[in-house]
Amino acid sequence: MLHLDNGFDLRPAGPDDAATIALWMAQPHIKRWWHQDWSVEQWAEELSTQTAGEHSTPCVVSVDSEDFGYVELYRVRYDRLAEYYPSDDHDWGVHVAIGDLTRIGRGLGRRLLRALADALLESDADCRRVVAEPDIDNTQSVRAFAAAGFVRQGELQLPDKTALLMVRTRTVEA
């Protein structure tokens, strides 16, 4: 378990979390953007695959000892995103889904994104940037990233969406 600023805890997700993650991914506010409304079995397989590889680290995030969301931390150099902007070998990427409906719309996302970016930049001296690529039409996500200190760097035409590249560097105003 990793303790982050703002009272967040992050732990690796495994097959035992598949039922909860599948439930979260079926929520309309997540399903629309993630397109991963999968069965529990498919999520268990996905989590096992991610855990065994180098590309992505799936995590469950909690606050006040209550799990409320799913996070993927990934090295951009192993991701297709590296083909779409001048990435650095040490760039980290983040995907965040807040599954607990009682926790959305309360500023939790922006606080979590800031805490995640701070932790990634602090833990890796060679990392200069944490990036995200929310769908350009996902205004709630774009606003949360911007409020967490991520700066818009332009549109990217990815295979499955038009994304907004957002970048958080070491220097950000509070």
Buried (B, 14 or more C-beta within 10 A) or exposed (E): EEEBEEEBBBBBBBBEBBBBBBEBBBBEBBBEBBEBBBEBEBBBBBBBEBBEEEEBBBBBBBBEEEBBBBBBBBBBBEBEBBEBBEBBEBBBBBBBBBBBEEBBEEEBBBBBBBBBBBBBBEEBEEBBBBBBBBBBEBEBBBEBBBBBBBEEBEEBEBEEBEBBBBBBBEEBEE
